[in-house]
Amino acid sequence: MARLDEKENGNVVVRVENFETGEIEEEEYDMVVLAIGLMANPEIAGVIEGLELDPFSFVMQKKSANPAETNISGVFVAGCAAGPKDIPDTIAEANAAASQCMAYLAAQEVVQ
C-alpha cells in the first residue's frame, strides 16, 4: 500500500507499508520523484553468441544511420533492450526493426 497526499504548504506526505514490519510509515517531503528502475539482462549475450553489449549490459546498437542494427547481421534491437526509452521512441524503433527484418529476410529470399 502506498499513498501520496499534498499538504496545505505544498509538501507531499508519502505513506507506505514497511514490508518487513507490516507497519504503515509516513514521511513529509518538499519534492517527490516517482520513477521505476530498469536493469538490463546480461544473459542475453549468452543466448545470442557474439552479441555485443554496452557497459550497462544493454544490447549495443550499431553506429549507423539505422538504430535497430546490431553487430550481428540479421539481429535487430528495439526499445528497452537497447537502453531506457520512452514509449514513442520504443514504438518507432520497433517499427524500424520490423521493417528491417522484413527487408533482411527478403534479401535472403526467405520471404517472397
Biopython code that builds the backbone (N, CA, C, O; Angstrom):
import numpy as np
from Bio.PDB.StructureBuilder import StructureBuilder

atoms = [
    (1, "MET", "N", (0.838, -1.173, 0.000)),
    (1, "MET", "CA", (0.000, 0.000, 0.000)),
    (1, "MET", "C", (0.884, 1.237, 0.000)),
    (1, "MET", "O", (1.823, 1.332, 0.789)),
    (2, "ALA", "N", (0.593, 2.165, -0.863)),
    (2, "ALA", "CA", (1.314, 3.425, -0.907)),
    (2, "ALA", "C", (0.331, 4.528, -1.246)),
    (2, "ALA", "O", (-0.670, 4.315, -1.931)),
    (3, "ARG", "N", (0.647, 5.718, -0.744)),
    (3, "ARG", "CA", (-0.252, 6.840, -0.987)),
    (3, "ARG", "C", (0.528, 8.141, -0.860)),
    (3, "ARG", "O", (1.431, 8.255, -0.031)),
    (4, "LEU", "N", (0.174, 9.121, -1.686)),
    (4, "LEU", "CA", (0.757, 10.451, -1.619)),
    (4, "LEU", "C", (-0.361, 11.446, -1.331)),
    (4, "LEU", "O", (-1.417, 11.407, -1.964)),
    (5, "ASP", "N", (-0.122, 12.333, -0.376)),
    (5, "ASP", "CA", (-1.075, 13.392, -0.068)),
    (5, "ASP", "C", (-0.333, 14.718, -0.045)),
    (5, "ASP", "O", (0.783, 14.805, 0.468)),
    (6, "GLU", "N", (-0.964, 15.760, -0.608)),
    (6, "GLU", "CA", (-0.359, 17.079, -0.593)),
    (6, "GLU", "C", (-0.885, 17.858, 0.613)),
    (6, "GLU", "O", (-2.089, 17.906, 0.868)),
    (7, "LYS", "N", (0.049, 18.465, 1.343)),
    (7, "LYS", "CA", (-0.333, 19.285, 2.484)),
    (7, "LYS", "C", (-0.630, 20.707, 2.026)),
    (7, "LYS", "O", (-0.341, 21.071, 0.886)),
    (8, "GLU", "N", (-1.202, 21.503, 2.908)),
    (8, "GLU", "CA", (-1.536, 22.891, 2.590)),
    (8, "GLU", "C", (-0.305, 23.709, 2.221)),
    (8, "GLU", "O", (-0.404, 24.646, 1.429)),
    (9, "ASN", "N", (0.853, 23.369, 2.784)),
    (9, "ASN", "CA", (2.093, 24.111, 2.498)),
    (9, "ASN", "C", (2.749, 23.659, 1.191)),
    (9, "ASN", "O", (3.813, 24.165, 0.834)),
    (10, "GLY", "N", (2.130, 22.710, 0.467)),
    (10, "GLY", "CA", (2.673, 22.226, -0.793)),
    (10, "GLY", "C", (3.567, 21.012, -0.665)),
    (10, "GLY", "O", (3.913, 20.387, -1.667)),
    (11, "ASN", "N", (3.946, 20.668, 0.557)),
    (11, "ASN", "CA", (4.765, 19.471, 0.753)),
    (11, "ASN", "C", (3.938, 18.216, 0.489)),
    (11, "ASN", "O", (2.707, 18.246, 0.490)),
    (12, "VAL", "N", (4.641, 17.127, 0.267)),
    (12, "VAL", "CA", (3.987, 15.850, -0.020)),
    (12, "VAL", "C", (4.242, 14.888, 1.131)),
    (12, "VAL", "O", (5.375, 14.722, 1.583)),
    (13, "VAL", "N", (3.177, 14.262, 1.593)),
    (13, "VAL", "CA", (3.300, 13.223, 2.615)),
    (13, "VAL", "C", (3.258, 11.880, 1.895)),
    (13, "VAL", "O", (2.292, 11.558, 1.204)),
    (14, "VAL", "N", (4.319, 11.106, 2.071)),
    (14, "VAL", "CA", (4.412, 9.787, 1.465)),
    (14, "VAL", "C", (4.048, 8.765, 2.535)),
    (14, "VAL", "O", (4.658, 8.720, 3.604)),
    (15, "ARG", "N", (3.050, 7.952, 2.232)),
    (15, "ARG", "CA", (2.605, 6.913, 3.165)),
    (15, "ARG", "C", (2.850, 5.568, 2.490)),
    (15, "ARG", "O", (2.317, 5.302, 1.413)),
    (16, "VAL", "N", (3.658, 4.721, 3.126)),
    (16, "VAL", "CA", (3.990, 3.404, 2.562)),
    (16, "VAL", "C", (3.918, 2.336, 3.637)),
    (16, "VAL", "O", (3.982, 2.623, 4.833)),
    (17, "GLU", "N", (3.785, 1.116, 3.189)),
    (17, "GLU", "CA", (3.819, -0.018, 4.111)),
    (17, "GLU", "C", (5.234, -0.569, 4.148)),
    (17, "GLU", "O", (5.822, -0.854, 3.104)),
    (18, "ASN", "N", (5.773, -0.718, 5.333)),
    (18, "ASN", "CA", (7.069, -1.352, 5.521)),
    (18, "ASN", "C", (6.829, -2.859, 5.441)),
    (18, "ASN", "O", (6.207, -3.436, 6.333)),
    (19, "PHE", "N", (7.318, -3.493, 4.385)),
    (19, "PHE", "CA", (7.037, -4.917, 4.174)),
    (19, "PHE", "C", (7.730, -5.812, 5.191)),
    (19, "PHE", "O", (7.327, -6.962, 5.366)),
    (20, "GLU", "N", (8.762, -5.313, 5.864)),
    (20, "GLU", "CA", (9.441, -6.121, 6.880)),
    (20, "GLU", "C", (8.658, -6.148, 8.189)),
    (20, "GLU", "O", (8.582, -7.179, 8.858)),
    (21, "THR", "N", (8.076, -5.000, 8.546)),
    (21, "THR", "CA", (7.365, -4.927, 9.828)),
    (21, "THR", "C", (5.851, -4.971, 9.661)),
    (21, "THR", "O", (5.132, -5.283, 10.610)),
    (22, "GLY", "N", (5.361, -4.661, 8.460)),
    (22, "GLY", "CA", (3.928, -4.610, 8.227)),
    (22, "GLY", "C", (3.288, -3.305, 8.688)),
    (22, "GLY", "O", (2.073, -3.141, 8.577)),
    (23, "GLU", "N", (4.082, -2.386, 9.198)),
    (23, "GLU", "CA", (3.559, -1.122, 9.692)),
    (23, "GLU", "C", (3.492, -0.075, 8.583)),
    (23, "GLU", "O", (4.266, -0.106, 7.626)),
    (24, "ILE", "N", (2.542, 0.855, 8.740)),
    (24, "ILE", "CA", (2.408, 1.975, 7.814)),
    (24, "ILE", "C", (3.324, 3.095, 8.307)),
    (24, "ILE", "O", (3.298, 3.461, 9.482)),
    (25, "GLU", "N", (4.131, 3.630, 7.394)),
    (25, "GLU", "CA", (5.057, 4.705, 7.740)),
    (25, "GLU", "C", (4.734, 5.936, 6.906)),
    (25, "GLU", "O", (4.328, 5.817, 5.750)),
    (26, "GLU", "N", (4.914, 7.131, 7.495)),
    (26, "GLU", "CA", (4.680, 8.389, 6.797)),
    (26, "GLU", "C", (5.913, 9.262, 6.908)),
    (26, "GLU", "O", (6.588, 9.286, 7.937)),
    (27, "GLU", "N", (6.194, 9.978, 5.829)),
    (27, "GLU", "CA", (7.308, 10.927, 5.820)),
    (27, "GLU", "C", (6.899, 12.102, 4.942)),
    (27, "GLU", "O", (6.259, 11.923, 3.906)),
    (28, "GLU", "N", (7.277, 13.318, 5.369)),
    (28, "GLU", "CA", (6.937, 14.515, 4.614)),
    (28, "GLU", "C", (8.152, 15.002, 3.830)),
    (28, "GLU", "O", (9.266, 15.044, 4.352)),
    (29, "TYR", "N", (7.920, 15.372, 2.563)),
    (29, "TYR", "CA", (8.986, 15.848, 1.683)),
    (29, "TYR", "C", (8.524, 17.105, 0.957)),
    (29, "TYR", "O", (7.324, 17.325, 0.790)),
    (30, "ASP", "N", (9.473, 17.928, 0.528)),
    (30, "ASP", "CA", (9.108, 19.099, -0.262)),
    (30, "ASP", "C", (9.025, 18.751, -1.749)),
    (30, "ASP", "O", (8.447, 19.504, -2.534)),
    (31, "MET", "N", (9.604, 17.606, -2.135)),
    (31, "MET", "CA", (9.527, 17.154, -3.521)),
    (31, "MET", "C", (9.618, 15.634, -3.541)),
    (31, "MET", "O", (10.370, 15.033, -2.773)),
    (32, "VAL", "N", (8.845, 15.023, -4.427)),
    (32, "VAL", "CA", (8.874, 13.575, -4.593)),
    (32, "VAL", "C", (8.995, 13.276, -6.080)),
    (32, "VAL", "O", (8.243, 13.826, -6.886)),
    (33, "VAL", "N", (9.926, 12.418, -6.447)),
    (33, "VAL", "CA", (10.097, 11.984, -7.828)),
    (33, "VAL", "C", (9.773, 10.497, -7.872)),
    (33, "VAL", "O", (10.392, 9.695, -7.172)),
    (34, "LEU", "N", (8.807, 10.139, -8.695)),
    (34, "LEU", "CA", (8.430, 8.739, -8.854)),
    (34, "LEU", "C", (9.080, 8.201, -10.118)),
    (34, "LEU", "O", (8.928, 8.780, -11.193)),
    (35, "ALA", "N", (9.796, 7.109, -9.993)),
    (35, "ALA", "CA", (10.471, 6.515, -11.140)),
    (35, "ALA", "C", (10.615, 5.021, -10.898)),
    (35, "ALA", "O", (10.613, 4.555, -9.758)),
    (36, "ILE", "N", (10.738, 4.285, -11.987)),
    (36, "ILE", "CA", (10.989, 2.855, -11.864)),
    (36, "ILE", "C", (12.431, 2.579, -12.251)),
    (36, "ILE", "O", (13.030, 3.328, -13.023)),
    (37, "GLY", "N", (12.968, 1.538, -11.730)),
    (37, "GLY", "CA", (14.316, 1.131, -12.097)),
    (37, "GLY", "C", (14.273, 0.246, -13.325)),
    (37, "GLY", "O", (13.279, -0.439, -13.570)),
    (38, "LEU", "N", (15.330, 0.257, -14.084)),
    (38, "LEU", "CA", (15.403, -0.573, -15.279)),
    (38, "LEU", "C", (16.790, -1.181, -15.342)),
    (38, "LEU", "O", (17.791, -0.466, -15.401)),
    (39, "MET", "N", (16.842, -2.480, -15.329)),
    (39, "MET", "CA", (18.123, -3.173, -15.428)),
    (39, "MET", "C", (18.119, -4.056, -16.667)),
    (39, "MET", "O", (17.109, -4.671, -17.010)),
    (40, "ALA", "N", (19.261, -4.104, -17.324)),
    (40, "ALA", "CA", (19.410, -4.980, -18.489)),
    (40, "ALA", "C", (19.614, -6.414, -18.016)),
    (40, "ALA", "O", (19.952, -6.661, -16.859)),
    (41, "ASN", "N", (19.405, -7.341, -18.921)),
    (41, "ASN", "CA", (19.652, -8.746, -18.638)),
    (41, "ASN", "C", (20.933, -9.157, -19.356)),
    (41, "ASN", "O", (20.901, -9.413, -20.559)),
    (42, "PRO", "N", (22.065, -9.228, -18.644)),
    (42, "PRO", "CA", (23.330, -9.562, -19.301)),
    (42, "PRO", "C", (23.365, -10.976, -19.867)),
    (42, "PRO", "O", (24.262, -11.304, -20.643)),
    (43, "GLU", "N", (22.409, -11.817, -19.494)),
    (43, "GLU", "CA", (22.376, -13.189, -20.001)),
    (43, "GLU", "C", (21.990, -13.252, -21.477)),
    (43, "GLU", "O", (22.154, -14.292, -22.115)),
    (44, "ILE", "N", (21.474, -12.141, -22.026)),
    (44, "ILE", "CA", (21.092, -12.122, -23.445)),
    (44, "ILE", "C", (22.294, -12.422, -24.335)),
    (44, "ILE", "O", (22.151, -13.032, -25.394)),
    (45, "ALA", "N", (23.473, -11.993, -23.905)),
    (45, "ALA", "CA", (24.680, -12.249, -24.701)),
    (45, "ALA", "C", (24.973, -13.743, -24.782)),
    (45, "ALA", "O", (25.572, -14.199, -25.756)),
    (46, "GLY", "N", (24.565, -14.504, -23.786)),
    (46, "GLY", "CA", (24.748, -15.950, -23.816)),
    (46, "GLY", "C", (23.742, -16.642, -24.712)),
    (46, "GLY", "O", (23.999, -17.742, -25.201)),
    (47, "VAL", "N", (22.608, -16.015, -24.934)),
    (47, "VAL", "CA", (21.561, -16.589, -25.778)),
    (47, "VAL", "C", (21.908, -16.374, -27.250)),
    (47, "VAL", "O", (21.690, -17.254, -28.083)),
    (48, "ILE", "N", (22.442, -15.207, -27.560)),
    (48, "ILE", "CA", (22.833, -14.885, -28.940)),
    (48, "ILE", "C", (24.344, -14.692, -28.935)),
    (48, "ILE", "O", (24.844, -13.614, -28.615)),
    (49, "GLU", "N", (25.045, -15.729, -29.287)),
    (49, "GLU", "CA", (26.507, -15.710, -29.222)),
    (49, "GLU", "C", (27.096, -14.587, -30.073)),
    (49, "GLU", "O", (26.744, -14.416, -31.240)),
    (50, "GLY", "N", (27.991, -13.836, -29.464)),
    (50, "GLY", "CA", (28.680, -12.762, -30.165)),
    (50, "GLY", "C", (27.975, -11.419, -30.113)),
    (50, "GLY", "O", (28.516, -10.422, -30.589)),
    (51, "LEU", "N", (26.773, -11.372, -29.541)),
    (51, "LEU", "CA", (26.035, -10.118, -29.454)),
    (51, "LEU", "C", (26.752, -9.169, -28.509)),
    (51, "LEU", "O", (27.016, -9.509, -27.355)),
    (52, "GLU", "N", (27.064, -7.979, -29.004)),
    (52, "GLU", "CA", (27.782, -7.007, -28.193)),
    (52, "GLU", "C", (26.829, -6.245, -27.279)),
    (52, "GLU", "O", (25.745, -5.830, -27.689)),
    (53, "LEU", "N", (27.261, -6.071, -26.028)),
    (53, "LEU", "CA", (26.501, -5.312, -25.048)),
    (53, "LEU", "C", (27.270, -4.050, -24.689)),
    (53, "LEU", "O", (28.495, -4.007, -24.801)),
    (54, "ASP", "N", (26.541, -3.020, -24.256)),
    (54, "ASP", "CA", (27.206, -1.801, -23.815)),
    (54, "ASP", "C", (27.682, -1.997, -22.367)),
    (54, "ASP", "O", (27.434, -3.052, -21.783)),
    (55, "PRO", "N", (28.349, -1.018, -21.788)),
    (55, "PRO", "CA", (28.861, -1.177, -20.423)),
    (55, "PRO", "C", (27.783, -1.436, -19.366)),
    (55, "PRO", "O", (28.097, -1.882, -18.263)),
    (56, "PHE", "N", (26.507, -1.157, -19.695)),
    (56, "PHE", "CA", (25.409, -1.372, -18.754)),
    (56, "PHE", "C", (24.643, -2.660, -19.054)),
    (56, "PHE", "O", (23.593, -2.907, -18.460)),
    (57, "SER", "N", (25.156, -3.479, -19.968)),
    (57, "SER", "CA", (24.588, -4.771, -20.371)),
    (57, "SER", "C", (23.344, -4.657, -21.240)),
    (57, "SER", "O", (22.597, -5.627, -21.370)),
    (58, "PHE", "N", (23.107, -3.492, -21.838)),
    (58, "PHE", "CA", (22.052, -3.363, -22.843)),
    (58, "PHE", "C", (22.651, -3.749, -24.193)),
    (58, "PHE", "O", (23.865, -3.677, -24.381)),
    (59, "VAL", "N", (21.797, -4.157, -25.134)),
    (59, "VAL", "CA", (22.262, -4.534, -26.467)),
    (59, "VAL", "C", (22.861, -3.303, -27.143)),
    (59, "VAL", "O", (22.242, -2.241, -27.195)),
    (60, "MET", "N", (24.078, -3.469, -27.658)),
    (60, "MET", "CA", (24.787, -2.370, -28.314)),
    (60, "MET", "C", (24.188, -2.140, -29.686)),
    (60, "MET", "O", (24.084, -3.066, -30.491)),
    (61, "GLN", "N", (23.795, -0.903, -29.952)),
    (61, "GLN", "CA", (23.291, -0.542, -31.275)),
    (61, "GLN", "C", (24.474, -0.172, -32.155)),
    (61, "GLN", "O", (25.397, 0.521, -31.728)),
    (62, "LYS", "N", (24.426, -0.650, -33.393)),
    (62, "LYS", "CA", (25.493, -0.373, -34.340)),
    (62, "LYS", "C", (25.545, 1.125, -34.632)),
    (62, "LYS", "O", (24.509, 1.782, -34.740)),
    (63, "LYS", "N", (26.730, 1.645, -34.755)),
    (63, "LYS", "CA", (26.889, 3.076, -35.039)),
    (63, "LYS", "C", (26.631, 3.326, -36.522)),
    (63, "LYS", "O", (27.561, 3.382, -37.326)),
    (64, "SER", "N", (25.367, 3.474, -36.866)),
    (64, "SER", "CA", (24.987, 3.724, -38.257)),
    (64, "SER", "C", (23.727, 4.576, -38.262)),
    (64, "SER", "O", (23.220, 4.969, -37.211)),
    (65, "ALA", "N", (23.241, 4.850, -39.443)),
    (65, "ALA", "CA", (22.002, 5.623, -39.559)),
    (65, "ALA", "C", (20.804, 4.806, -39.089)),
    (65, "ALA", "O", (19.717, 5.350, -38.892)),
    (66, "ASN", "N", (21.001, 3.505, -38.909)),
    (66, "ASN", "CA", (19.932, 2.607, -38.524)),
    (66, "ASN", "C", (20.102, 2.180, -37.066)),
    (66, "ASN", "O", (20.957, 1.341, -36.781)),
    (67, "PRO", "N", (19.325, 2.724, -36.140)),
    (67, "PRO", "CA", (19.489, 2.382, -34.728)),
    (67, "PRO", "C", (19.051, 0.972, -34.364)),
    (67, "PRO", "O", (19.334, 0.520, -33.254)),
    (68, "ALA", "N", (18.375, 0.263, -35.253)),
    (68, "ALA", "CA", (17.929, -1.101, -34.949)),
    (68, "ALA", "C", (19.012, -2.141, -35.217)),
    (68, "ALA", "O", (18.889, -3.281, -34.771)),
    (69, "GLU", "N", (20.071, -1.770, -35.938)),
    (69, "GLU", "CA", (21.124, -2.726, -36.278)),
    (69, "GLU", "C", (21.999, -3.041, -35.070)),
    (69, "GLU", "O", (22.273, -2.183, -34.232)),
    (70, "THR", "N", (22.423, -4.288, -35.010)),
    (70, "THR", "CA", (23.396, -4.720, -34.004)),
    (70, "THR", "C", (24.658, -5.147, -34.750)),
    (70, "THR", "O", (24.753, -4.996, -35.968)),
    (71, "ASN", "N", (25.615, -5.677, -34.011)),
    (71, "ASN", "CA", (26.858, -6.130, -34.640)),
    (71, "ASN", "C", (26.689, -7.445, -35.399)),
    (71, "ASN", "O", (27.622, -7.892, -36.067)),
    (72, "ILE", "N", (25.524, -8.067, -35.308)),
    (72, "ILE", "CA", (25.270, -9.344, -35.983)),
    (72, "ILE", "C", (24.246, -9.123, -37.095)),
    (72, "ILE", "O", (23.149, -8.620, -36.849)),
    (73, "SER", "N", (24.610, -9.498, -38.309)),
    (73, "SER", "CA", (23.706, -9.362, -39.442)),
    (73, "SER", "C", (22.438, -10.175, -39.196)),
    (73, "SER", "O", (22.508, -11.353, -38.846)),
    (74, "GLY", "N", (21.284, -9.547, -39.380)),
    (74, "GLY", "CA", (20.014, -10.236, -39.198)),
    (74, "GLY", "C", (19.474, -10.193, -37.782)),
    (74, "GLY", "O", (18.387, -10.707, -37.519)),
    (75, "VAL", "N", (20.213, -9.591, -36.872)),
    (75, "VAL", "CA", (19.741, -9.431, -35.491)),
    (75, "VAL", "C", (19.482, -7.942, -35.285)),
    (75, "VAL", "O", (20.380, -7.114, -35.446)),
    (76, "PHE", "N", (18.246, -7.616, -34.928)),
    (76, "PHE", "CA", (17.842, -6.230, -34.755)),
    (76, "PHE", "C", (17.381, -6.009, -33.317)),
    (76, "PHE", "O", (16.930, -6.943, -32.654)),
    (77, "VAL", "N", (17.497, -4.783, -32.844)),
    (77, "VAL", "CA", (17.141, -4.457, -31.468)),
    (77, "VAL", "C", (16.211, -3.254, -31.465)),
    (77, "VAL", "O", (16.304, -2.375, -32.322)),
    (78, "ALA", "N", (15.318, -3.230, -30.493)),
    (78, "ALA", "CA", (14.400, -2.099, -30.360)),
    (78, "ALA", "C", (14.029, -1.910, -28.899)),
    (78, "ALA", "O", (14.093, -2.839, -28.093)),
    (79, "GLY", "N", (13.644, -0.696, -28.583)),
    (79, "GLY", "CA", (13.110, -0.396, -27.259)),
    (79, "GLY", "C", (14.107, -0.571, -26.134)),
    (79, "GLY", "O", (15.302, -0.323, -26.292)),
    (80, "CYS", "N", (13.597, -0.998, -25.006)),
    (80, "CYS", "CA", (14.388, -1.066, -23.782)),
    (80, "CYS", "C", (15.470, -2.138, -23.793)),
    (80, "CYS", "O", (16.291, -2.181, -22.877)),
    (81, "ALA", "N", (15.496, -2.994, -24.792)),
    (81, "ALA", "CA", (16.603, -3.951, -24.907)),
    (81, "ALA", "C", (17.901, -3.209, -25.194)),
    (81, "ALA", "O", (18.987, -3.705, -24.893)),
    (82, "ALA", "N", (17.784, -2.006, -25.783)),
    (82, "ALA", "CA", (18.957, -1.197, -26.105)),
    (82, "ALA", "C", (19.202, -0.094, -25.081)),
    (82, "ALA", "O", (20.181, 0.644, -25.195)),
    (83, "GLY", "N", (18.343, 0.027, -24.099)),
    (83, "GLY", "CA", (18.505, 1.044, -23.064)),
    (83, "GLY", "C", (17.169, 1.675, -22.730)),
    (83, "GLY", "O", (16.188, 1.470, -23.446)),
    (84, "PRO", "N", (17.119, 2.432, -21.661)),
    (84, "PRO", "CA", (15.857, 3.068, -21.267)),
    (84, "PRO", "C", (15.316, 3.973, -22.370)),
    (84, "PRO", "O", (16.051, 4.776, -22.943)),
    (85, "LYS", "N", (14.038, 3.836, -22.656)),
    (85, "LYS", "CA", (13.393, 4.617, -23.708)),
    (85, "LYS", "C", (11.978, 4.986, -23.257)),
    (85, "LYS", "O", (11.405, 4.348, -22.374)),
    (86, "ASP", "N", (11.434, 6.020, -23.876)),
    (86, "ASP", "CA", (10.028, 6.324, -23.649)),
    (86, "ASP", "C", (9.197, 5.559, -24.689)),
    (86, "ASP", "O", (9.745, 4.936, -25.598)),
    (87, "ILE", "N", (7.891, 5.616, -24.544)),
    (87, "ILE", "CA", (7.007, 4.825, -25.411)),
    (87, "ILE", "C", (7.103, 5.233, -26.886)),
    (87, "ILE", "O", (7.210, 4.354, -27.741)),
    (88, "PRO", "N", (7.069, 6.526, -27.219)),
    (88, "PRO", "CA", (7.159, 6.876, -28.641)),
    (88, "PRO", "C", (8.455, 6.394, -29.305)),
    (88, "PRO", "O", (8.428, 5.911, -30.437)),
    (89, "ASP", "N", (9.590, 6.524, -28.604)),
    (89, "ASP", "CA", (10.857, 6.044, -29.172)),
    (89, "ASP", "C", (10.852, 4.524, -29.316)),
    (89, "ASP", "O", (11.376, 3.991, -30.295)),
    (90, "THR", "N", (10.269, 3.831, -28.356)),
    (90, "THR", "CA", (10.192, 2.370, -28.421)),
    (90, "THR", "C", (9.355, 1.932, -29.615)),
    (90, "THR", "O", (9.729, 1.001, -30.328)),
    (91, "ILE", "N", (8.229, 2.597, -29.836)),
    (91, "ILE", "CA", (7.367, 2.254, -30.978)),
    (91, "ILE", "C", (8.084, 2.523, -32.299)),
    (91, "ILE", "O", (8.024, 1.707, -33.219)),
    (92, "ALA", "N", (8.756, 3.655, -32.389)),
    (92, "ALA", "CA", (9.487, 3.996, -33.621)),
    (92, "ALA", "C", (10.583, 2.974, -33.890)),
    (92, "ALA", "O", (10.744, 2.524, -35.024)),
    (93, "GLU", "N", (11.335, 2.603, -32.861)),
    (93, "GLU", "CA", (12.396, 1.609, -33.045)),
    (93, "GLU", "C", (11.819, 0.239, -33.392)),
    (93, "GLU", "O", (12.395, -0.479, -34.209)),
    (94, "ALA", "N", (10.700, -0.131, -32.788)),
    (94, "ALA", "CA", (10.079, -1.426, -33.092)),
    (94, "ALA", "C", (9.627, -1.475, -34.547)),
    (94, "ALA", "O", (9.799, -2.490, -35.222)),
    (95, "ASN", "N", (9.046, -0.374, -35.030)),
    (95, "ASN", "CA", (8.652, -0.308, -36.437)),
    (95, "ASN", "C", (9.872, -0.426, -37.356)),
    (95, "ASN", "O", (9.838, -1.143, -38.356)),
    (96, "ALA", "N", (10.940, 0.281, -37.006)),
    (96, "ALA", "CA", (12.161, 0.221, -37.815)),
    (96, "ALA", "C", (12.744, -1.187, -37.811)),
    (96, "ALA", "O", (13.147, -1.695, -38.858)),
    (97, "ALA", "N", (12.791, -1.820, -36.643)),
    (97, "ALA", "CA", (13.355, -3.172, -36.550)),
    (97, "ALA", "C", (12.518, -4.173, -37.346)),
    (97, "ALA", "O", (13.070, -5.036, -38.029)),
    (98, "ALA", "N", (11.196, -4.063, -37.263)),
    (98, "ALA", "CA", (10.328, -4.981, -38.017)),
    (98, "ALA", "C", (10.508, -4.780, -39.514)),
    (98, "ALA", "O", (10.580, -5.749, -40.269)),
    (99, "SER", "N", (10.580, -3.536, -39.940)),
    (99, "SER", "CA", (10.773, -3.229, -41.354)),
    (99, "SER", "C", (12.110, -3.769, -41.854)),
    (99, "SER", "O", (12.182, -4.368, -42.927)),
    (100, "GLN", "N", (13.153, -3.556, -41.083)),
    (100, "GLN", "CA", (14.477, -4.029, -41.491)),
    (100, "GLN", "C", (14.572, -5.551, -41.458)),
    (100, "GLN", "O", (15.292, -6.152, -42.255)),
    (101, "CYS", "N", (13.856, -6.157, -40.551)),
    (101, "CYS", "CA", (13.826, -7.622, -40.504)),
    (101, "CYS", "C", (13.185, -8.168, -41.780)),
    (101, "CYS", "O", (13.688, -9.124, -42.370)),
    (102, "MET", "N", (12.076, -7.561, -42.204)),
    (102, "MET", "CA", (11.424, -7.997, -43.443)),
    (102, "MET", "C", (12.345, -7.785, -44.643)),
    (102, "MET", "O", (12.426, -8.642, -45.524)),
    (103, "ALA", "N", (13.037, -6.648, -44.680)),
    (103, "ALA", "CA", (13.970, -6.379, -45.785)),
    (103, "ALA", "C", (15.109, -7.386, -45.773)),
    (103, "ALA", "O", (15.537, -7.852, -46.829)),
    (104, "TYR", "N", (15.597, -7.723, -44.596)),
    (104, "TYR", "CA", (16.685, -8.705, -44.479)),
    (104, "TYR", "C", (16.218, -10.071, -44.977)),
    (104, "TYR", "O", (16.926, -10.734, -45.735)),
    (105, "LEU", "N", (15.027, -10.491, -44.551)),
    (105, "LEU", "CA", (14.511, -11.787, -44.977)),
    (105, "LEU", "C", (14.236, -11.818, -46.477)),
    (105, "LEU", "O", (14.466, -12.835, -47.131)),
    (106, "ALA", "N", (13.748, -10.711, -47.021)),
    (106, "ALA", "CA", (13.507, -10.639, -48.461)),
    (106, "ALA", "C", (14.821, -10.761, -49.225)),
    (106, "ALA", "O", (14.882, -11.424, -50.260)),
    (107, "ALA", "N", (15.865, -10.125, -48.718)),
    (107, "ALA", "CA", (17.181, -10.182, -49.363)),
    (107, "ALA", "C", (17.747, -11.594, -49.285)),
    (107, "ALA", "O", (18.511, -11.998, -50.162)),
    (108, "GLN", "N", (17.394, -12.333, -48.277)),
    (108, "GLN", "CA", (17.854, -13.702, -48.124)),
    (108, "GLN", "C", (16.962, -14.673, -48.890)),
    (108, "GLN", "O", (17.205, -15.880, -48.887)),
    (109, "GLU", "N", (15.925, -14.145, -49.546)),
    (109, "GLU", "CA", (14.949, -14.919, -50.307)),
    (109, "GLU", "C", (14.189, -15.905, -49.440)),
    (109, "GLU", "O", (13.795, -16.979, -49.895)),
    (110, "VAL", "N", (13.986, -15.522, -48.166)),
    (110, "VAL", "CA", (13.176, -16.332, -47.247)),
    (110, "VAL", "C", (11.710, -15.947, -47.391)),
    (110, "VAL", "O", (10.820, -16.795, -47.317)),
    (111, "VAL", "N", (11.474, -14.656, -47.598)),
    (111, "VAL", "CA", (10.101, -14.145, -47.739)),
    (111, "VAL", "C", (9.911, -13.726, -49.195)),
    (111, "VAL", "O", (10.767, -13.057, -49.775)),
    (112, "GLN", "N", (8.798, -14.119, -49.768)),
    (112, "GLN", "CA", (8.535, -13.766, -51.173)),
    (112, "GLN", "C", (7.226, -13.042, -51.304)),
    (112, "GLN", "O", (6.837, -12.666, -52.409)),
]
sb = StructureBuilder()
sb.init_structure("model")
sb.init_model(0)
sb.init_chain("A")
sb.init_seg("    ")
for serial, (resi, resn, name, xyz) in enumerate(atoms, 1):
    if name == "N":
        sb.init_residue(resn, " ", resi, " ")
    sb.init_atom(name, np.array(xyz, "f"), 0.0, 1.0, " ", f" {name:<3s}", serial, name[0])
structure = sb.get_structure()
